[in-house]
């Protein structure tokens, strides 16, 4: 099981998975529980955000 794999020193070999979405040309990330990570930054996403609107339209969602 990849989730439980570890290095010779006992460190986890994987912190998550990266995959391409089947809904379009989108890269998705899943980070396993317990993994320490430091986000590069934070940005508020509004209903007026062009990328957000495009994603909602593609997935037939309505932002509230």
N, C-alpha and C positions, 0 to 999 in steps of 0.2 A: 504494500500500500504506500503510495507516494507521500501521503499525509504524515505517516509515521517514520519515514526514512530519516536517517541522521548520519552525520559525518563521523569519522573515526573518533573525534573528540566529544561526540555526543550532542553537538549542535544540530538543530533541525536543518535538513537539506532543502526544504521548501517552505516558503512563507505564504504561498497562495498559488493561484493559477491565472494565466492570461489566455484569453481565447477570443476568436472573432465571432461576432453575433450572427445568427442565422437570419436576422431581420434586416440586414443591410451591412454596409462596409464599416462596422463599428467595432472598436477594440473594447473588450470587457475585462474587468479585473475582479477577482474574488480573493480576499485576504483572509487567511485562517484566523480563528480565535486565538488570542494570546500572542500574536505577532506584534512586536514593537515597530512602529513606523512613524516617521515624521513628515507630515504633509508639507509640500513646498509652499503652499499659500492657501488662502481662503477667499472665495468670491461669492457674493450673493447672486443668486439666479432669480431674475424677475420674469413676470409674464411677458414683458416687452423684449426680453433677450432673444436675438435672432436664432441662435442655436436651439434654445428651449422651444421656441415656436415651431421650428422645423421638426424637432423630435416629436413633439405632440401631434403635429399633422401626420407624420409618417406612421405613428402608432395609433392614430385615431383617438387621441386623448384630449380632454378639455382641462386646462389649468384653472384652478379656482383661487 
